[in-house]
Amino acid sequence: MMRSMKAVTCRKGELEVADLPTPVLERGHLLLEVVRCGICGSDLHARHHADAMAEAAATAGYDHAMRLEDEVVLGHEFCGEVVDVGPRTSRKIRPGTLVVSMPLVRVQGAVHPIGLSPQAPGAYAEQVVVQQALTMPVPNGLSAESAALTEPMAVGLHAVRRGEVRRGQVAVVIGCGPIGLAVVSMLKASGVRTVIASDFSPGRRALAESCGADIVVDPATESPYDSMDSHGYHTSATSLFDLAVGSMEKLQRLPLPWWHVMRVAEAVGAMPSGPVVFECVGVPGVIDQIIASAPLVSRVVVVGVCMGEDQLRPSIAINKEIDLRFVLGYTPKEFHESLQLLAEGKVDGRPLLTGTVGLEGVENAFDALGDPERHAKILIDPSSGVTAP
């Protein structure tokens, strides 16, 4: 008799609790009993915009992302207990171990993203299959709730690393949803002294403060860039022109050739620069707005996923010499480091956790996440009967 498990399936935007066959393990697989799984913004997007997400993935060379017609089990932010090991697979991680895993798995010779492909069912389920090589035991008695935040925190850490933020540089986080809050947390864990967080929601601003933001701003009443002059950044071309002429006048009074002095200044990072701005909203128009508003020579790191078409004015970015970067995912090292930061208490993800539901409550949780004043991160506990977060 074939065993079954309960899972939440998504097809054509409909979420349904269903009985599915227990997963079959291949070599290199571990079977986890899901203890907690986070609901990600990508899951909310995938419910109604899977086709657009699949087209975007196809342009990067992956042709098996979920589409609206597919029946898919979502869920890629999870923590679970090992209950079985695949054939001819090392048992260095033993059954009973609480683990987290990067959400990629090899199935029939091809690697797929867990929870975002019909070939790799996710953790909105009682059980999920993971790749042993990408699985890491949860250390230091870290709770399953906090461990389930490893994946989104790794996204935040990767964004910070891609931003190359120096400790003395100002970091500005636009949008304080779960990923924006993860970026704030990782900026502070990385030792960045001044983090400005901006969001229209009072609730999200309060969460940003809990995650360590030094300054929180309501963009309806003030700009997150208002204090940039006081931090030594240039907000107008006029000030930069004046710096260039004044610096050359001073340099030419020195006994050394001025170009040698400037070479040293470049080497130690003393040349003009701007803040690093993290776009964590994912709404059309925000990137262009940041380019137009940020100081000159700013670096803009795009973390928010905009599912619609967008427009920007390259001439403004050119005149201000804006550095524009886009980020996706994280490395295994960043995933491991995020887990360690959580386990050692250097990052506290608990302020993000605002609710828990069982499988029957997933649709209610999706609806609740539309209200930024009520929720940031809702976890799924497959063993729970709770239907409202």
N, C-alpha and C positions, 0 to 999 in steps of 0.2 A: 504494500500500500504506500503510495507516494505521500510524503509528509508535506505540509503546507505552512505558510506563515502569512501574517497580516501585513499589508503595506498600503500606502496611499499612492494611487496611480494618477497621472495627469495625461489627459488626451483632449484635444480641442478646447483647452481652457477649463475643463471640468476635473475637479478633484474628487476621487472616490476611494473609499476603503474597500480593499479587495483581498481575497485569499489567493496567494500565488504559491507556486511550487518552491520548496526550499532550494536555495541555490546549489548547483553542482560545482564542485571544486576541481580546478586544474592544478598542474604542477606550479609551485610558486605562490599559491593562494592561501589565505587564511580566511576562515569564516568567523565573523564577529557577531555577537549578540549586541545589538545597538542599545547603549545606555542613554545617550543624549545625542540629538542632532539639531544643529541650528538652522533656522530659516534664513536664507541669504537673499539679498536684493536680486541676485542673478536668478534665483528661483522665481521671484515675483515677475521678473521680466520674461522668463522662459514660459510661464503659464500662458501668456497672451502674445508674445513676440518671438516664439521659438523659430519661426521661419526666417525672420530677419537675423537672428543670432546665428542660425545655421549658414546663411549666406555669407556672413562675416567670417565664420570659421572656415568656410570653403575657400575664401580668398587667401587664407593662411595655409591652405593645404590639408585641412581636415574635413572629410566629406561625410562623416557619420554622426554629426551633432543632431540632437533631437529636433523634430519638426512637429507642427501642431497635430498632424495625423498620427504620430507615433504614440503608443502607450508607454509612458516612462515613469519610473520611480525616481523622484528628485531626491536631493540631499547629499551635499558634499562636505559639510562641516560637522564632523561626528567624533564621538568617543565610544568605544565598545570593548567588550570582553571577548577574548579569543575562546572559541568553543570547538573549533576543528581545524585541522591542518591538511592541506592538499596532498595528493600522492607525490612521492619522491621529493618532498619538501622538508628542508631542515626544520627541526623543532627547537631552534634556539629561542624562539618566543613561544612559551608553553601555554596550553589551554589554562584559562583562569586569569591570565594577565590582562590588566586594563591597558588599552593602547589607543593611540591616534594614528592616522595614516594619511599620507598625501593621497588625494582622490584621483589616482590613475591606476588602471589595472589592465594586464594583458589577457585578452580573451581570444582563444583560437588563433594565436599568433600575432594579433594586432592590439595596440594599446589604445584605450578609450578613457575619456574623463568620467569618473563615477558620478552618477546623478544627473548628467547632462547628455546622455546618449542611451538609446534603447539597448545597446550592447552591454552596458555596465550599470545595472540598477543601483540606485542610491540608498541612503540611510533613512528615508521616510518609511521605515520598515522595521520589523522585529530583528532581521538579520541582514548583513551586507558582506559582500566578498571584497577583500582588499589584497594588494600585492605585498607579500611579506617583505620584499626588499625596501619598501617605502613605509613600513610600519615601525612605530617607535613606542616602547613602553612608557607609561605615564609615571614620572618620578615624584619623589618627595611627598607621596600621599595627596597629590593635587586632586581636587574633586573632579568628577566627570563633567560637571557643569562648566567649570573653568577650562578643563582640558578641551572641551568641544569648541572653545574659542581659538584654539591654536591656528586653524586655517585662516580665519579672517585677520587675526593678528599678524600672520605671516605676510598677508597681502599688504598690511600697513607697513611692516618692516621693509619689505621689498621696495615700496614707494619711497620711503625715507632714504634707503640706500641709493636708489636711482636719482634722488634729488641731490645727493652729495652735499647735504647740509652741514656746514661747519658749526661748531658749538656756539660761536659768537654771532652767527648769522640769525636774522629773524626769520621764522617760519610762519606762514599764514595758511590756515586751513579753511577753505571755503566749503561749507556744508558739513554738518555734524551728525549725519546718520552713522550707522555702525562702522562703515569703512573710514569715514572722517574721524570718528572717535578712536579707531585703531591707529590711525596715523598720528593723532595727538599723543596717544599713549606711547607709541614707539619713538616719537620725537623726544619726549621727556626721558624715556629710558636710554636714549642715545646721548643724553647730556646737553641737548639744545636748550639754551638759557631762556629764550623768549619765544613763546608760541602764542600766536593770536588766532583765535577760533571765531568764525562768523557763521551765524545761522539765524533765520527769521523766527525759529521756534524757541520760546523761553525754556521749554523742557529740554531741548537738545543743548542749549547753551549751558544749562545747569549740569548736564551730563559731561559736557566738555570740561567744565571746571573740575568735576570729580575725577576726570582722567588726567588732570594736570595742566590744562591750558592756563597760561599766565594772564591773558587778557581775553575776554569774550565780548563780542560786538554784535549788536542788532543792526544788520545792514539797512533796515528801514529807517534808522535814525542817524547812523554814522557809518563812515567807511572804515574798513579794516586797515586802510593805507594812510589814515589821517596822521599817524605818528611817525611816518617814515623819515621825514626830514630830521627828526630828533635822533634817529638811529644812524644818521650819516648817509642815507641813501639819496640819490638824485631823482627828484620828481619832475624836473624840467630840463630840457636841452640847454637852456641858458646857463644853469648852474654847472652843467658838465663842460660847456664851452669855457666858462670862466676858470674852472679847475684846470683845464688843459693849458690855457695860456699862462695862468699864474704859476703852475708847476714848472713849466719850461723856463719861465723867467727866473725862478729860484734855482733850478738845476744848473742853468748856465752861469750862475755866480759861484758854483762850486769848483774846486781845483781839479776834480776828476772829470773825465768825459761824461757828459750827461747820459749817454746811452748805456754806459756801464751801470750807473745808478738805477736806471729804469729797468735793466735786466734783473738786478737784485730784487727790486720791488715786485716785479712779475713773479719771480721765483718764490717769494714769501707770501704771495697772495695779497699784496698791498694795493693792487690796482682797483679802480672803481668796480663795484659789483652791486647787485640788488638782493632783495630777499628771495627766498624760495617759496613759491605759492603752490599749494596742493588743491587742485580742483576735484572735489569729492561730491559733486551734485549730479552730473550726468544729464543736464537739461540743455536743450539747444539755446545758444546765445551766451552761455556762461563763460566759455573759453574766450570769446571775443571781448566780453565785458572785462575779464581779468586783464587781457592784453592792453586794453584801453586805459585801465585804472591803475595798474601796478607801476611801481617806479621803473626807471630805465635800467636796463641790464638785469632784469629779473629772470629767474628760471621758473617756468611753469610746468608742474608735473600733473598730468591728467590721469586721475585715478577713477573718477566717476564714469560710468558706462552710459553714453548717450545713444539711445536706440533709433533716434530720428536723424534726418539730415541736418547738418549745421553749416553755418557760414562764419567766416572770419575775414578781417581786412589785413592782408599781408603787409601793406604799406605801413600800417601802424606798428606792427611787430618789427618790421625792418628798421623804422626810424628810432625805435626804442631798443633795438637789438635784444629782443626777447628770445630766450632759449626755451623751446617747447618740447617736452618729452611725454611719451605715453608709456604706461606700464601695464603689465598683465602678470598675475600669478606671483611666483616666488621660486627660489631654488631649494633643494633639499636642505642645504645648510641653514637657510633662513627659516624654514619650517622647524627644524630642530632647535634653532636658537630661540624662536618664539615660544616653543614648549618649555624650554629651560627658563626663560624670563618669567613666564607664568608660574612655573613650579617654585622658583626661588623668591617669588613675591616682588620682583623688580617691576613687573607689570601686573596691575590688578584689573582683570576684566569684569569683575562683578558688577560695577555700575552699569554696564551694558545690558545685563540680564534683567529683563523686565517682565517675563512671564514664561510659563511652561504649560504645554497641553499634551494630551495623548493623541494617538492617530486620528481619533474621531473629531478632534478639535482643530485639525490643520486648516481647514477652510476658514473657520472663525479667526484663526491666527493670521491668515493672509489678509482678511478684512481689517483686523485690528491694527496691523502694521501700516495701514494707510493714514493713521492718526499719529503724527510725530510727538504729540503731547502725552500720549499714553505709553508708547512702546518704542524700544530700540531693537533689541534682540530677543526673540522668542525661541525657546528650545522645545523640541519634541522628546517626550519620554514615552517610548512605545508600550511600556508596561502600565501607563497611567490611563485612568478613565476620564480625566479632566477634559472638558470640551470648550472651556472659555479661558483665555489667558488672563 
